[in-house]
Amino acid sequence: QTHPLALAPVTPPPPTVDGFVKEFLHELNTDQGVALSRSSINDQYTALAHTVRNYLTARWLETGRKQREGHTKSVAYLSAEYLLGRQLGNNLLAANLNDVARKALESCGLSLDTLRAQEVEPGLGNGGLGRLAACFIDSLATMNVPCVGYGIRYEYGIFRQTFVNGEQVEQPDSWLALGNPWEIAHPEAAVKVNFGGRVETVTDEAGVATSTWVPEWNVLGVPYNIMVPGYLNGRVNTLRLWSAQATQAFDLSIFNAGDYAQAVRAQTFAENISKVLYPEDSTPQGKELRLQQQYFFVACSLRDFIDNQGEDFDLRDLPERVIFQLNDTHPVIAVPELMRILIDERGFDWNDAWAITSKCFAYTCHTLLPEALEVWSVELLGRLLPRHLEIIYRINTEFLEVVRERWPDDYLRLGRMSIVTEYPERGIRMAYLATVAGIKVNGVAALHSQLLRDKVLNDFAELWPDKFINVTNGVTPRRFMKLANPHLSDLITDTIGTGWVTDLERLEELAPYADDADFRAAFREAKHANKIRLRDRLRVRDGIELPTDHMLDVMVKRLHEYKRQTLKLLHIVSLYEQIISGKVDAADVTPRTFVFGAKAAPGYRMAKNIIHLINNVGEVVNNDPAVEGRLKVFFPANYNVTLAERLIPAADLSEQISLAGMEASGTGNMKFALNGAITIGTDDGANVEIRKLVGDDNFFLFGMDEPQVAALGAKGYHPGEYYESDPRLKATLDLIASGTFSNGDHQTFEPVVSNLVHNDRFMALADFTSYIEAQAKVDAAYADTEAWTRSAILNVARCGFFSSDRSMKDYIKLIWGTNPVL
Ligand SMILES: CCc1ccc([C@H](C)CC(=O)N[C@@H]2O[C@H](CO)[C@@H](O)[C@H](O)[C@H]2O)cc1
């Protein structure tokens, strides 16, 4: 006799203060095994997290049930990175439990904010690409679209950045040290993943060759599920992150033979695969472990998704059941992996297998930097994944046949388009493999997608013009407005209602209020309150005393020369030079506080030099009475999602100053505009679309556009000429070279200065004058407070387009063809 409760649908605890208190104390007492009176903050935080999870579990199970029964097509988002940010606040928001939780905890003598601050953010990503993945899965859940996010559960995420004498020092990110209450392990669903070995090919009497992979070693992939709750809609999608373990954790015979270290070597070897995130965000190191990571999570994910369809599922119908979205080239090994499964395990012939595979994938490219495009050496690929290399060769042969038919005798084109490159060594161009296999290839902003068509993948665009589309990036308004900026969110809701949170283009209804003095005052109030909140955070976090009556000029993003943090620095040093040289009276300078946030890839020397220089300039400027009250430069360490949530709402000016044609899109630019900061920027990435929507009067444009950059590059760019011909630029660079920011030592920053004067690949010197002129316009505009506020309001009102919900609508319409499941 089945117990009635066993059949009953899972019901969440009552969403009342009493219900919440009961659930919380139950978790504290039974799961943490402590009484409230003796509980640690981490006990309280963990119990709180489990309590919130319990409120969402019923929805999670219901979503899964509906998904299994519905057999609807879903998105499988394959990403090597997810920059999730803290979970507690977002889950409380999604479940509409904020007030209940706050009151319930208060009634237990606890503070919700104190417990929220206890959470360590999962830093399972480097920057833009990883955060975009997190915004996308949030939007799909909120839009009721079936989606499973697949990735890697790195034991160590992006390094923690500290500064020692102004220089970046990396610390390991042991984010799991106190456990992670938001994940649920499923060791019973572990997947075995093979590596190495050789391929045995037998040809039968009919001359049909069948290849069998004889792997050398294997590991286990253990899935950890993390909830992805939709906003107030009762849906909870899943993020499934894979952790590597040894198939045989412990070899007793070797142990008994006394070689204890050897006995567990397999375990450590296996665990290495998901041990740590590679901290590069633009230059692949081509390391074997990185390829192991990529194949590991892809093999686990494909196996998992296919097994979940049930053993009687006909794989011919796979394209109707799923679209595997490739988040850049990092997961593209999934293409030969699916072919291997279909041919070697399921007995499909090549053409049938390709007919299925070539309908299951789509590829998003996130970069324009040639050095960021992954090319895996045939030597390494052949050693680690010999069967996959064979399959890639065959895909290439079949593909080049298509090219040859279309352009007979165009051997140069064949060489240019081949997935296999011969120079500098034999390698596999992963972006080409993704382009050949994908049903669609998209860039992440209109300009980027155009440059992919016209330049980076031009040959392919000529062959398959319809394959190349654009989907401009977006950001989730739940985390980056509702959660990060309650002051502004409440003002917006009080003015136009609540609908904007899931229909962001409704912000347009705010535009008329730009002409309303009271609304402008309230808007400024919110901005000022956010400056106070930021000051309080930076004081405790970094010992920084942030002026709250200055214009807040913010540049936060990964440190990379193409993003041109050096140009921002030249502006600051030039302002300082003008004052200390008496060319400008400090009293005439608009009080500005410059805030940087940026991590440099540990191996990126020049980036680290630039970080050192920024900190040293700050040290000198902040302690020089000549500019006291006028200029401040701060660089809080360890920029991450949590700091972004506090920094962005407080900003007045958003620095988006990359060399035109370099930044694929940018997403920080969108977050700043939606939080009422005005952009100073080049016509690069999504800046172009922001400027079009907010209007030229509400955007400080400067510098060359992409065609001008290309022309100057073609003509030959000589940065030294700009240094020699522009006295203000010369004075600025000379001040740095003079040792003013390095205790008089000329050598410390010589590499930075000489790189700019003699190399300057990203043309900072060429755009300097235009940038300085634009900054003067910023000063003038900021002096007219009402006009500035009006412009800031129009930035918010006209940027609803940059919601990741809209991006998802485009992916669904142009690529996926999935439908919401209500
Ligand atoms: C293999 C090393 C590596 C790792 C990560 C990457 C990412 C593609 C770099 C990245 O994060 N790109 C950023 O993606 C954002 C989301 O689309 C864009 O908004 C940024 O412009 C782009 O730089 C490239 C190469």
The ligand as a Tripos MOL2 file, in Angstrom:
@<TRIPOS>MOLECULE
LIG
   25    26     1     0     0
SMALL
NO_CHARGES

@<TRIPOS>ATOM
      1 C1         40.7530   30.1370  -24.5340 C.3       1 LIG1
      2 C2         40.9390   31.4410  -23.9320 C.3       1 LIG1
      3 C3         39.6810   32.2610  -24.0310 C.ar      1 LIG1
      4 C4         38.7950   32.2760  -22.9540 C.ar      1 LIG1
      5 C5         37.6580   33.0700  -23.0360 C.ar      1 LIG1
      6 C6         37.4310   33.7990  -24.1810 C.ar      1 LIG1
      7 C7         36.1770   34.6190  -24.2190 C.3       1 LIG1
      8 C8         35.5130   34.5100  -25.5310 C.3       1 LIG1
      9 C9         36.4990   36.0090  -23.9550 C.3       1 LIG1
     10 C10        35.2580   36.8020  -23.6090 C.2       1 LIG1
     11 O1         34.8020   36.7430  -22.5040 O.2       1 LIG1
     12 N1         34.7620   37.5540  -24.5870 N.am      1 LIG1
     13 C11        33.7770   38.5520  -24.2660 C.3       1 LIG1
     14 O2         32.4810   37.9770  -24.4330 O.3       1 LIG1
     15 C12        31.4650   38.8970  -24.0570 C.3       1 LIG1
     16 C13        30.1270   38.1720  -24.1400 C.3       1 LIG1
     17 O3         29.7670   37.9750  -25.4490 O.3       1 LIG1
     18 C14        31.4960   40.1580  -24.9180 C.3       1 LIG1
     19 O4         30.5250   41.0470  -24.4640 O.3       1 LIG1
     20 C15        32.8720   40.8090  -24.8710 C.3       1 LIG1
     21 O5         32.9470   41.8580  -25.7780 O.3       1 LIG1
     22 C16        33.9380   39.7680  -25.1940 C.3       1 LIG1
     23 O6         35.2460   40.2960  -25.0040 O.3       1 LIG1
     24 C17        38.2920   33.7800  -25.2600 C.ar      1 LIG1
     25 C18        39.4470   32.9850  -25.1820 C.ar      1 LIG1
@<TRIPOS>BOND
     1     1     2 1
     2     2     3 1
     3     3     4 ar
     4     3    25 ar
     5     4     5 ar
     6     5     6 ar
     7     6     7 1
     8     6    24 ar
     9     7     8 1
    10     7     9 1
    11     9    10 1
    12    10    11 2
    13    10    12 1
    14    12    13 1
    15    13    14 1
    16    13    22 1
    17    14    15 1
    18    15    16 1
    19    15    18 1
    20    16    17 1
    21    18    19 1
    22    18    20 1
    23    20    21 1
    24    20    22 1
    25    22    23 1
    26    24    25 ar
@<TRIPOS>SUBSTRUCTURE
     1 LIG1         1 GROUP 0 **** ****
